[in-house]
Amino acid sequence: MSKLTAIEETSQRHAQLAAEPIADATARVRELDHRRNDGIDVRLLWDARTNRVSLALTNEHSDEALVFEVDPGEALAAFHHPYAYARS
């Protein structure tokens, strides 16, 4: 996925959440874990409505933003090694 496509996809997802009432968006997507290291922000998210797990990454050095789904059984490993899972 190209850098621009990933940013556009992230922007679209954020716009969808922003269009929902705050109570609905908050109830729908929950942050299960969060970490920040050397300018890289990683959030593990769970969507209650779809029961899907995803990772949201932001790299402040390259201005990259990426959101992608992960298998729930591999969520913790993906959280600790997000770039390995971003490509699959």
Contacts in CASP RR format, 6 or more apart in sequence:
PFRMAT RR
TARGET T0000
AUTHOR 0000-0000-0000
METHOD contacts of the structure
MODEL  1
MSKLTAIEETSQRHAQLAAEPIADATARVRELDHRRNDGIDVRLLWDART
NRVSLALTNEHSDEALVFEVDPGEALAAFHHPYAYARS
1 9 0 8 1.000
1 66 0 8 1.000
3 62 0 8 1.000
3 64 0 8 1.000
6 64 0 8 1.000
6 65 0 8 1.000
6 66 0 8 1.000
6 67 0 8 1.000
7 63 0 8 1.000
7 64 0 8 1.000
7 65 0 8 1.000
9 67 0 8 1.000
10 56 0 8 1.000
10 65 0 8 1.000
10 66 0 8 1.000
10 67 0 8 1.000
11 65 0 8 1.000
13 67 0 8 1.000
17 25 0 8 1.000
17 28 0 8 1.000
17 29 0 8 1.000
18 25 0 8 1.000
20 28 0 8 1.000
27 48 0 8 1.000
28 47 0 8 1.000
28 48 0 8 1.000
28 49 0 8 1.000
29 45 0 8 1.000
29 46 0 8 1.000
29 47 0 8 1.000
29 48 0 8 1.000
30 45 0 8 1.000
30 46 0 8 1.000
30 48 0 8 1.000
31 43 0 8 1.000
31 44 0 8 1.000
31 45 0 8 1.000
32 44 0 8 1.000
32 45 0 8 1.000
32 46 0 8 1.000
32 53 0 8 1.000
32 75 0 8 1.000
33 43 0 8 1.000
33 44 0 8 1.000
33 79 0 8 1.000
34 41 0 8 1.000
34 42 0 8 1.000
34 43 0 8 1.000
34 44 0 8 1.000
35 41 0 8 1.000
35 42 0 8 1.000
35 79 0 8 1.000
36 42 0 8 1.000
39 59 0 8 1.000
39 60 0 8 1.000
39 61 0 8 1.000
40 57 0 8 1.000
40 58 0 8 1.000
40 59 0 8 1.000
40 60 0 8 1.000
40 61 0 8 1.000
41 56 0 8 1.000
41 57 0 8 1.000
41 58 0 8 1.000
41 59 0 8 1.000
41 60 0 8 1.000
42 55 0 8 1.000
42 56 0 8 1.000
42 57 0 8 1.000
42 79 0 8 1.000
42 82 0 8 1.000
43 55 0 8 1.000
43 56 0 8 1.000
43 57 0 8 1.000
44 53 0 8 1.000
44 54 0 8 1.000
44 55 0 8 1.000
44 75 0 8 1.000
44 78 0 8 1.000
44 79 0 8 1.000
45 53 0 8 1.000
45 54 0 8 1.000
45 55 0 8 1.000
45 56 0 8 1.000
46 52 0 8 1.000
46 53 0 8 1.000
46 54 0 8 1.000
47 53 0 8 1.000
47 54 0 8 1.000
52 69 0 8 1.000
53 69 0 8 1.000
53 70 0 8 1.000
53 71 0 8 1.000
53 72 0 8 1.000
53 75 0 8 1.000
54 67 0 8 1.000
54 68 0 8 1.000
54 69 0 8 1.000
54 70 0 8 1.000
55 66 0 8 1.000
55 67 0 8 1.000
55 68 0 8 1.000
55 70 0 8 1.000
55 78 0 8 1.000
55 79 0 8 1.000
55 82 0 8 1.000
55 85 0 8 1.000
55 86 0 8 1.000
56 65 0 8 1.000
56 66 0 8 1.000
56 67 0 8 1.000
57 64 0 8 1.000
57 65 0 8 1.000
57 66 0 8 1.000
57 67 0 8 1.000
57 82 0 8 1.000
57 83 0 8 1.000
57 86 0 8 1.000
58 64 0 8 1.000
58 65 0 8 1.000
58 66 0 8 1.000
59 65 0 8 1.000
66 86 0 8 1.000
68 85 0 8 1.000
68 86 0 8 1.000
70 78 0 8 1.000
70 85 0 8 1.000
71 78 0 8 1.000
74 85 0 8 1.000
77 85 0 8 1.000
78 84 0 8 1.000
78 85 0 8 1.000
END
